[in-house]
């Protein structure tokens, strides 16, 4: 696997560490932020291949971060994936409407999480080419 870079924005430290650990073990370079504003700035600075985004984070919520990422020409092609416990029927639509390219619900399906991430990255790469 190439050293694809993933930024995880998550305010729950246990969830953040779990996702960081799983993705690092799978060979990804993982950056982290615990609030939306820090995460948005880091995304603009580091230009990761993927942004895994909790939707209820402090400073800027995940919906705002996704919108900002997709409205900025420098980051518009970034793969943005909601990683959230928001699982009501309208939550997925709201995430996709705000610019998310995918949606992974919490609690994580640990056996399939890495393959979900890889599939979303592959889909994004195919769309760019």
C-alpha positions in Angstrom: 0.0 0.0 0.0 1.3 3.5 -0.8 1.7 5.9 2.1 -1.6 7.6 1.6 -2.3 10.3 4.2 -5.5 10.4 6.1 -6.6 13.2 8.5 -9.0 12.1 11.2 -11.0 14.9 12.9 -12.6 13.5 16.1 -13.1 15.1 19.5 -13.4 11.8 21.4 -9.9 10.8 22.3 -10.7 7.1 22.6 -12.3 7.0 19.1 -9.5 9.1 17.7 -6.8 6.8 19.1 -8.7 3.7 17.9 -9.0 5.0 14.3 -5.4 6.3 14.3 -4.1 2.9 15.5 -6.2 0.8 13.0 -5.2 3.0 10.0 -1.5 3.2 11.0 -1.4 -0.6 11.3 -2.9 -0.8 7.8 0.0 1.3 6.4 -1.6 4.8 6.2 0.0 8.0 7.4 -2.4 9.4 9.9 -2.8 13.0 11.0 -5.2 14.0 13.8 -7.2 16.9 15.0 -9.7 17.2 17.8 -11.7 20.2 16.6 -13.1 21.4 13.3 -11.1 24.6 13.0 -7.7 22.9 13.7 -8.7 20.1 11.4 -9.7 22.5 8.6 -6.4 24.3 8.8 -4.5 21.1 8.9 -6.4 19.8 5.8 -5.5 22.9 3.9 -1.8 22.7 5.0 -1.2 19.0 4.6 -3.7 18.1 1.7 -4.4 14.6 2.9 -5.8 11.9 0.5 -8.8 11.5 2.8 -10.5 13.4 5.6 -12.4 11.2 8.1 -14.7 13.6 9.8 -16.8 13.3 12.9 -19.8 15.6 12.5 -20.3 16.8 16.0 -16.9 18.4 16.8 -16.1 21.7 18.5 -15.2 25.0 16.9 -16.6 24.2 13.4 -18.9 21.2 13.2 -18.2 18.5 10.6 -20.9 19.7 8.2 -19.2 23.1 8.1 -15.8 21.6 7.7 -17.0 19.4 4.7 -18.6 22.5 3.1 -15.4 24.6 3.5 -13.2 21.8 2.1 -15.5 21.3 -1.0 -15.8 25.0 -1.6 -12.1 25.6 -1.6 -10.5 24.9 -5.1 -7.3 23.8 -3.3 -9.1 21.0 -1.4 -12.2 20.4 -3.4 -11.0 17.0 -4.7 -10.1 15.7 -1.3 -12.0 12.6 -0.3 -14.2 13.7 2.7 -15.9 10.9 4.7 -18.3 11.4 7.6 -17.3 9.1 10.5 -20.2 9.6 12.8 -22.7 8.2 15.3 -25.4 10.3 13.5 -27.4 7.5 12.1 -31.0 8.9 11.7 -32.5 8.6 8.2 -31.7 12.2 7.3 -28.2 12.3 8.7 -26.5 10.4 5.8 -28.3 12.8 3.3 -27.2 15.8 5.3 -23.6 14.7 5.4 -23.6 14.0 1.6 -25.3 17.2 0.9 -22.6 19.1 2.8 -20.0 17.7 0.6 -19.0 14.3 2.1 -18.1 11.7 -0.5 -18.9 8.8 1.9 -20.4 7.9 5.2 -19.1 5.4 7.8 -21.3 5.0 10.9 -20.1 4.5 14.5 -19.6 2.2 16.2 -17.1 1.1 13.7 -17.4 -2.3 11.9 -13.8 -3.1 12.9 -13.4 -6.1 10.6 -14.4 -4.1 7.6 -13.3 -0.6 8.5 -10.0 -0.6 6.6 -11.5 -2.1 3.5 -14.3 0.6 3.6 -11.6 3.3 3.8 -9.6 1.7 1.0 -12.7 1.4 -1.3 -13.6 5.1 -0.7 -10.0 6.2 -1.5 -10.0 4.0 -4.7 -13.3 5.5 -5.8 -11.9 9.0 -5.2 -8.7 8.2 -7.2 -10.8 6.8 -10.1 -12.9 9.9 -10.1 -9.9 12.2 -10.4 -8.4 10.2 -13.3 
